[in-house]
Amino acid sequence: MTNNGSSPALNGCIFSGNSTSTANGSGGAIFNSNSAGPTLAYCTFAGNSAVGSGGGLGDDSASPMVMNCTFSATPSAARREKAGECSNYSSSSPTVTNCVFTANSVVSNGFGGGMCNATNSSPSLTSCTFSGNTSSAGAGGMYNLDGSSPTLIGCDFIGNTAGGISGGAGMFNSNSAPTLINCAFRGNMATGGGGGGAGMYNESSAPILTGCDFINNSALDNAPSTNYGGGGLTDYQSAPILTDCTFRGNTASLWRRDV
């Protein structure tokens, strides 16, 4: 489905096994552009794929409202995305509430298995869960870059995995300034050993975190010469602000376990 400047309402719909094979194509199931603002409620996205990004949902200068939806891969689906099951570009600002992103993955050198926000996109997420998503390069759960500033309230990042040298299995921020309130990062794992920050990795970023928990995340030491450690949180040339946050049970093979 393609929505160009359109705002359809979808309730209880299922999108399964759809794909786009266009080079750098986005939105295997739904692609929104040109200020499109569809409403998606109680929809299921399963096993969709795209060559470029957004296997399930791709937004380019669009602001959909997404509620109570599930985005997941299937064991038989060929995952081809370079970024995100849900990808937001060009100042897109979707509102996402009570959605689940689970078991999604991206190809070699791809980022953001669950969601990718780029080029000044600022989605608002409330009570969403990112679990079991993987990326071979970094950012298993969510990747924020190029001036994007998402707001997350009460969201959980659980059991996501990032390989490669970048880390940030739960969330990777690059030149970004997300705001997180009462979010949890639990049991995420950076397996590549380079970037560390299994819960969150910040690069030239300024996230604001309030009341967030980093618990039982781990950064493995597969590249000891480049490992930045920080099982819970790693900052590189960044200026995060943390208030009332908890770090417990995080592990790293090198340097500091928590931060």
N, C-alpha and C positions, 0 to 999 in steps of 0.2 A: 504494500500500500504506500502510495506517495501523496503527501499533503503539501501542496504549494499554495501558501497563503490561505489555507482552508482550516476549518475548526470542527471536524466531525466529532460525535460523541460515541464511544464504544464501551459496551458493558458486557462482561462475561465472555469475551471473544478469545479464541485460541489461535495462536500463530505458531506453527510447528513445521520444521524442515524447510523453511524458505531460505533463499540465498540471493545474493547479487554477485555477479562475476565480473563486473566492470572494474577496470584497473582503478584502484583507490576508491572504489565504490563504498557507500555507507548505507546502513539501514537495511539489513537483509530482510526483515519483516516489515518495518515501517520507517519511512524517511520523511522528515518534516523540514520545510524550508520556507523562506520568504515570509517570516512572521506568523507562521502557522501555529495554531493553539488548540490542538485536539485534546479531548478529555478521554482518558483511558482508565476504566475502573474494573477491577476484578478480572483482569485479562491474564492469560498465560502465554509466555514466550518460551518455547522449548526447541533446542537444537537448530536454531537459525544461524546463518553465517554470512559474512561479507569479506570481500578481498581486502578492503581498506580498513573500515572501522564500524563499530556498532552492529554486531551481528543481529541483535534484536531490534534496537531502536537507534536511529541516527538523527541528530538535530543540527541544522545549519541555520543560524539566525531564527530560531524557533523557540517557543515557550509552551510546551505541552503540560497538561496537568495529569499526573500518573498516580493512581491510588490503588492500593491493595492488589498489586500485580506481582507476578513471579517471573524472573528471568533466569533460565537455566540452560545448560547444555544437556545433550543426551550422549550416552557412550558411543553411539554409532555416528554422531555428527562430526564432519570434517571441519575443525576449527581453523579458520584462515585469517581472522582479523589481526591487524597490526596494533589495534587499540580498542579496548572496551566493548563489553556486551551492550552497554548504553554509552554512546559517544556524543558529546555536546561541543559544538564549534561555533565560532563567529558570533560571540556575545549571546549565545543561547542561555535561557534562564528557566528551565523546567522546574516545576514544583512536584516533588516526589514524596509520597506519604505512605508509610506502612508497606513498603515493597521489599521483596527478598531477591537478592542476587546470589546465586549459588552454583558452584561447580562449573563456572565459566573459565575459559582460558584463551590466551592469545599465542600466536606463532612466535618463532625465533625472532629475537630483537623487538618484540612487541611489549607494550606497557599497558597496565590497567585492565586486568582480567574482568573485573566487574563493571567499572565505569571510568571513562576518560573525559576530562573537562579541559578544553584548550581555547586559546585565543579569546581571552576575556569573557569566558562563560562563567556564570555564577548561579548554579542551581541551588535550590533550597530542599534539603532532605530532612524528614522527620520520621523517627521510629522505623528506620530501614535497617536491614541486616545484610552484610556481605560475608558469606561463609564459603570456605572451600574453593575459592577462586585462585587461579594460578597464572603466573607470567614467567616466561623464560628469561626476561631481561630485568624486570623490576615492577613494583607496584601491582601485587596480586589483586588487591581489593579495589583501590581507586588511585588514579593518576591525575594530578592537577598541574597545569603548566601554562606558560605564556600569559601571565596576568590574570588567571582565573581565581575567583574568590568564592567558592561554595560555602554555604552555611549548613551545618549539620547539627541536629538536636536529637539526642537520645538514640543515636545510631550505634550498631555493634559491628565490629570487624573480628571475625572468629575463624581461626584455622585457615587463613589464606597463606599462600606460598609464593615467594619470589626467588628466581634463580639469577644467574648472571652476576654482574659485579655491582648492580645498583642497589639492591636491597629494597626496604620499604614494603614488606609483604602486605601489611595492612593498608598503608597509604604512603604515596610518594608525592612530595611537593617540590616543584621546580619553578622558581620565579613566580610564586603564588602566595596568596594570603587567605587561606581558609579560616573560618571560625567554627569551633567545635564546642558544644555544650553538652555535658553529661553523656559523652560517648565512651565506648569501651573497646579496647584492643586486647584480645585474649587468644593465646595459643597460636599466634602467627609465626611463620618461620621463614627466615632469609637463608636459603641454602647455598647461594653462590659464594658467600664468604667475603665479597668485596665491599658492598655498601654498608652492611649492618642495618641497624634500625629496623628490626623485624616488625615492630609495631608501626613506627612512622619514621620516614627519612625526609629531612628537609635540606634542600639545596637552594641557596640564595632566596630564601622564603621567610615569611613572617607570620606564621600561624598564631591564632589566639585560641588557647584551650582553657576551658573552665570545667572543673569537676569531672575530668576524664580519668579513666583507669587504664593502666598498662600492666597486664598480668600474664605471667607464664609465656612470654614471647621469647624466641631464641634466634640468635644469629650464629650460624655455623662457620667454622674457620676452614673453608676450602681454598682460600687464597690468602695466606698469612701475610704476604708482603703488601697487600692492599686493603686488608680488612679494617674497617673503621669501628668495629665493635658496637656497643650500645644495643643490647638485646631489645630494650623497650623503645628507645628514641635516639636517633642520631641527627646531629645538626652540622651542616657544612656551610660556612659563610652565611649563616642565618640568624634571625633574631626573634625566636618564638617568645610568647608570653604565656606562662602557665600559672593558673590559680586553682588551688584546692585539688590538685591532681594526685593520683596514687600510683606508685611503681612497686610491684611486688612479684617476686619469683621469676624475673626475667634472667636470661642467661646469654652469655657471649663467650666465644672461644678466645677472644682477644680484647684487651682494653676493658672498658667499663661494662658491667652487666645491664644496668638500667638505662643510663643516659651517657 
